Amino acid sequence: MKIKKPEKIRIKIALPPDKSISHRLLFFTLLEQGKYKIKNLLNSKDVKRTLYFVRNLGIESKKDKESIVIENRGLKEPEKILYCGNSGTTARLGTGICSALSFNFFLDGDFSLRKRPMKRVIEPLRKMGALVYGRENDTKLPVFIKGKKLKGIKYKIPVASAQVKSSLILASFLSKVESEFEEILKTRDHTERILKYLGAKIECEEDRIRVFPSRINNFSLKVPGDFSSASFWITLGILHPESEILIKDVNLNKTRTFYMKILKEMGARIEIDLKIKEPEPEGDIYVRTSELKPVKIGFKECSKMIDELPLLALVCCFAEGESIIKGAKELRVKESDRLRNTTRILKKMGAEIEEIEDGWVIKGKSKLKGTRVFTYKDHRMVMLSVCAGLLAEGETEVEGEKWVEISYPCFFEEVKKIYD
């Protein structure tokens, strides 16, 4: 796709549904027999992988325009390999679930997912008694799982990962055992928040989560708009010189919106209108052109906005002075090495950005110039490149645009509305 900087941006955005919550609601239908209704489920490649996953465990589903109705009449051993595609959430949460079910399972993924770390999930599940075996000394997909009832544990999770935490919570819940997990830093809490809303006995205190034997109620829930998708529009809105953007019905869970907190500290003009509080807070975001100060952040801050860090690097290119972002090493094991590839993309467009081991040093007030950009088969790199292209002088050509379908299928349709 070819992109040029518009003279002004005045637009109202309806976001795609939240990807993290879409995954989790599908997985929750495996926890109890009964009927479930999910409204506004994200129709993306990653979420389709999780839908494929639960269907192969015996779940029946019917779709209409606005919702999907799911029935769990009892689970069964899958006849096929559970192919997770590019979805780390499907693989990691799925591994926890399968470990606690009395069947045999094979899980696999695409070329990218096969490179991503699985030891962080497999190791604690083994401490619970799970029989999980993977490639490269039990660290990579594909994995074989011989499911069984697991035992409860106390475990300090050594990485800041909501996927690992959720996998362990679901394994404990299905085994009906008491477990306690401690996070090194608080991560997104959709799993424990929604399960508690549905009746599960879960206690959360600071960085500790205790799971007790309990059951959940069947549910009918709506998925709110995805904040990670909103972050693209927030970034564009504060950086473009003539911009006003209204973003409707966004998930405003505080464990997801730390990016906005950092932007506000930098001087971003962002207003929030909270409309719904439970089970997930939801509302509108209004952003306008802003003058920004530099930022210096470390691991504690980076772990709370890992998906948004490439966009923050772009923001720092436009801020006054020098910004330093450290503690972002987790970006190297995402769908691509996002530390390196963010540097490549922005530097090619004229940014003064230096890659360090765990982040970047960025000099602000860059004059970006349009160019041809390769996006490394990574949906976040596609959105970064498009955002930079809408701010650069001249024309930008973005290669690999199809990868955005993983999380934001209608992304380019929304971008085109800028020019209407």
N, C-alpha and C positions, 0 to 999 in steps of 0.2 A: 504494500500500500504506500502511496505517495502522500505526504502531508506538508502543508504550509501553515505558517503562523497566521491566525485570524486577527483582524484589526481589533475586534472586541469579542467578548464571550458573555452572553446573557442566556442562561439555560437552566431548566429544571430537570433533574435526573431521577428516574426510578431505577433503583439498583437491582442486580440479580440477587436471588436469595442467598443467605449466608451458607458458605460451603461447609464450615466446621459443624454447624448445627444440623444441616441436611444429612451429613454422614451419621451423626450421632443418633438422630431420631430413627433412622433406618436400623441401625444396630440395636437400639432399645427394643424394637419389636421382637427381637430374638429372646428377650429376657422372660417373658410371660406369654402364655397362650391367650388368644382373644383377638379382637378387632381393633385396628388403629386407623386414624386418618391424619395424613400430613398434608397441610395446605402450603402451596408456594414452595414446593421442593425444587432445589436447583437442578436444572436440566443440563448438567455439564458432564464431560467425560469422566472426571474423577468420581462424581456421585453415582454415575451409571455403573461404575465398578463395584461400589458398595451395594447397589440394588441387585446387581448380578450375584454378588456374594450371598446376600440373605435369601434370594430366590433358590439358590443351589443348596441351601440348608432346609428347604421345604416351605418357605414363606410363599403365600399366594398374594398377588397384587393386581389391582385394577386401576387404571388412570382415567381421569376426565380432564377438562381444561384447567381447572384450578387446584386439583388435589389428587392424591393417590390413597386408595383404601387398601390396607394390608391386613391379612388374616394369618395368624399363627395357630395352626391346629396341632402342633407338635413338630419337632425338628427331626431331620433325618441325615444320614451320612451322605455327603455329596458324591455324585457319580463322576464328576469332572474335577480337574485341577481348578482351584479358586484363583483365577487370574486377576491381579490387582492393577494391571496397566501401569500408569504413572503415579498412582495414588498411595503415598506413604501412610495416610490416615487409614485407608482400607487394610493395608498390610499389617500395620502395628496394632490397631484396635482389634482387627480380625484375628491376629495371633493370640491375643489375650482371651478372646471369646472361645476360639477353637480349643485352646489348652484345657478349658474347663468343661467341655462337652465330651460325652463318651463315644466318640467316633474317631476315625482316621482322616487326616486332611493333608493335602499338598497345596501350598501357596506359592505363587510365582508372580513376577512383574516384568515390565519392559526393560530395555537396555539401561535406562536411567535408574529405575527403582532397584535393579539388581546391584547397583554400585553403592546404594545408600545403607547406612549402618542399621543392623537389626540386633546386634549384641545388647544394646541398651534396653531392649524389651525382653530378649531371650534370657539374659542372665537373672533378672529378678523372678521371672516366671519359673525358672529352674529351682530357685530357692523355695518356691511354693510347691515344688514337686512335679512341675510340668515336664513332659517328655517332648522336647522340641529340638529338632536337629536341622542345622542349616549348612550352607556352603561356606567354604573358607573358615573352618573351625567354628562353626555355629555363629557366624557374624553377618552373613548375607543371604538374600533370597537366591534360589528357592529354598523353602523350609518344609520339613515333614513334621507333623504333629500327631502324636497318639494321645488323644484327649482323655482326661480322667478328673475325678474330684480332687481339688487342690487343697492345700492347708493354708491357714492364715499366717501372715508374717508382719513384722515391723521392718520397714525398709526406708532408708534415706536415698531418694532418687538423685544420682550424681550429675545429671544433666537437667537443664531447664527445658522440659518437654511435656507439653499437655498430652501428646500422643502416648508417651510412656505411662504417665499418670492414669490416663483414661483406660489404657489396656489393663493395668493392674486392678483398677476399680472394678471393671467389668468381669475380670477373672474371679475376683473375690465374691462379687455379687452372685454369679452363676454357681459358684461352689458353696454358697451360703456359709461363709466363714467370716470371722472377724479379722480385719487387717488394719494396719496403720501405716500411712505413707507420709514422708516428710519431703517437701520440695526445698531445693537450695534457693530458689526464688519462685514467687507466686507466678503461675502461668494461667492461661485462659481457663475459666472454671465452668464451661458449659456442661460438661459431663456431670459433675457433682451437683451443680445448681439445678439442672432440669430433673435429674433422678430424685433429688430431695423434694422438688415440687410435685413429682408423681407418686410420692409416698415412701420412697426408699429411706432407710435409716442410715443417714450419713451425717457425721459431725465434722464441721470445718472450723478450725481455729488457727488464724494466721497462716503458717505454711504447713499445717498438719491436717490430714484427712483421715478420719476413722470410718471404716465401712463395717456394718453389722448385718447379720442374716436378716433379710426382710424381703418384701415383694413390692412391685410397682403396679399402679393402676393402668388400665388401657387408656389411651389418650387420643384427643383430637387437638392438634396444635398447628399454628402457622409459623413458618420460618421467616424471620425478619430479614431486611436487606443486609448485605455483606459489608462489614466495615473495611476489610482489606480492599474490596473493589471501590468503596467510597474514597479511600486514601488517594487514589489516582486523581479524582475530581477535586478533592481538598487541595492537593499539591498544585494542580493546574490553576485552581481558583486564586490561590494566594500569590502565585508567581507571575501570571499573565498581567501585563500593565493595564488592561481595561477589562476587568472581570467581575461578574457577580454570578454565583452558582448556588442553587438550592438543591439539596440532596434529600430525597424523601424516604421516610420509613427505614432508618438505619438502625442496626443493632448497636446499642450504646453501652454494652457491658464494660465496666471499668477495666476488666482484665484484657480488653481488646483495644481500647481507645487511647492508650498511652502516647501514641504518635501525636494526637491532637494536643495533649498536655505539653509536649516538647515544642511543638510549633507555636503554641500560645506564648510560651516562655521566650521564644525567639521574636515575638511581636505579631504573630498571625492574627488576622481579624476573623474570628470564628465564633458563631453564635449557635446555641443548642436549644431546641424546643422538645423536651421530654414528653412523650404522650402515653407510653405504656411502661409499667414497672415489672410485671411478672408474666411468665417465668423468666423472660429476658427483657431488660429495658430497651425501649425502641422510641425513636423520634426523628426529627428533621435537623439537618445541619445547613447553615448558611455561611458561605465564605466569600471574601472580597479581596481584591488586590491589597498586598501588604508590604511594608518595609520591614526587613528582617535583620536581626543580630546574629552573630556566629554562635556556635554551640560546641561544648566539650562534654562528651559523655563516655561512659564505660560499660562494662559487662552488665551491671545491674539494670541500666536503662535499655541497653540493646536487647536483652532477653525478653523484654516486655513488648517489643514491636518488631520482631525479627522479619516479618513479611514486608514491613514498610521501610526497612533500612535503605534499600536502593533508591527509593523516592526521597528519603531524607538526604542522601548524598547529593541528589539533584537540587534539593532546596538549598543546601549549603553552597552550591555553585553560584547562587543568586544573592546570598546573604552578604552583609558587610564583613570584612576581615577573614581571619583563618579559623576554620572549624576542624575539630579532631574527634573522630569516632573510633573508639577502641572497644574490644570485648565482643566483636561480631564474628568470631571464628566459625560459629554454627552455619553461617552463610556458605561455607565451602562444601557442605554436605547436603545442600538442597538439590533441586532438580538439575541445577548446574552449579559451578563455583561462582556464586553471585558476587563475591568480593572481587574476584578477578574480572568477571564479565561486566560488572557495573563500571569498573575502571576503564576497561577497553572502550565501552560504548561512549561514555562521557568524554574521555580524553580525545577520541576520534572526532567528537563534535566541538572540541576546542576548550574543554574545561581544564582547569589547573587542579588535577586530582592525583594524589600519590597513594598507591596501594601499600599498606603495611601488613604485617603478619595477620592481624586480627581486626583490620579496619581501614580507615582512610585519613589522610590529611588533605584538606580541601581549601583552596584560596577562593574567596568569593568574588562576586561581581564579574563572573565570566561572560564573555560574548559568544554564545553558542552559534554554530553555523551548521546548516543542513548538510547531510551527507548520506551515503548508503550505509545502513546499519544491519549487522547480523545479530540475531537474538538467541542463539545457542539452544534452540528447542526448549525454551523456558518461558512460560506464560508471564512471569513477573518481569522478565527482560523485555518482552514485547511491550508491556504497558509502560515501562520506564522509557523505552525508545520513543513511543508515540508521544508521551508527555513532553519529553525533551524536544521532539520535533515540532510540537505546537508552540514552543517557546523560542525556537531557533530562527535565525535569519536564513532565508532561502528555503530550498526544498529538501525534505528528508524522505528517503525510501526505506521502509522497514521490511526486512526479509523474515520469513517464518511466521507470518501473522496467524496461521492456523493454530499455533500452540496456545493461543489465548482461550480457545474453546475448553481447555481444562478447567477453568474457573469462571470465565465471563463470556459465555457464548454470543451475546448480543453486543459485545464491546464496540466493534467497528460501526455498527448501526447507530449507537449513541454518539460516537465521535463525529460521524457525518452530520448530526443535527447541529453541531456547532456552527456549521457554515450556512444553515437554512435562514 
